[in-house]
Amino acid sequence: MPRFNRSASFRTLVVFSALSLNLLATAARAGELTGFAWHSGIASVAATTILPPSAPNNDNVAGPSPNDVFITQKNYVGIGPVDLVFTVSDTMGVTEYQFREGVFNNTGVDWGAYHIELGFGHGTGFVKSDPGDGLDFDAPDYDSPLDFNPGPGFFPSVLATEDDIYASGGVMPWLTFAGYFKFAVDVPDGITEFTIRQSPVPVPEPSAATIAVLGLLGLVGWTRRRRGWAG
């Protein structure tokens, strides 16, 4: 009859326990995006895919981040903010994600710019992120793709700061689709969720004063032409 080896069994139990704790720790890495919700009355979000980070804690590694977030399409039917809220678990560092977003302009007006902000909360409870808090648009290097001019071209001019992106310099017409806008976000430890607020900016309509001046110039031109005909 084989003897029971208490020492060997104890060592096996210790190894098994260590592996179990390691698996639990891996499943709850910090700086990792673990969930998503959107809040808006003027747009819908078709689908979102958050892949587990293949390179956690890769803050400011040169080149584009391999940690991808795909937001298949945001369908705007009105002008206003859309708040995309992401839940976070700690990874003992800062993890950089690359976002790719499809955006459809179904608002009935052309857009002259696109504005993105980082912060916390949503709706009237939205609070802008503070500089230096670790949550930022890949600051200070900004070396991941920052593109708001895909396809036929929409917004070639992009001004980025830690918590703010303003893309402009062109027009995104009504009933057009942009696939994809690209930007990166550094996600730090110590937060449970954060918000990416996005707002299309319509092409400004002429003011009443501008319309009046244009009308007056047109009237002057018509008067001069009439006098020329009379002569």
PyMOL commands that set and color helices and strands:
alter all, ss='L'
color gray80, all
select helices_A, chain A and resi 6-27+123-125+208-230
alter helices_A, ss='H'
color red, helices_A
select strands_A, chain A and resi 32-39+43-45+48-50+68-76+82-89+95-105+111-120+127-128+157-161+164-168+176-187+193-202
alter strands_A, ss='S'
color yellow, strands_A
deselect
rebuild
show_as cartoon
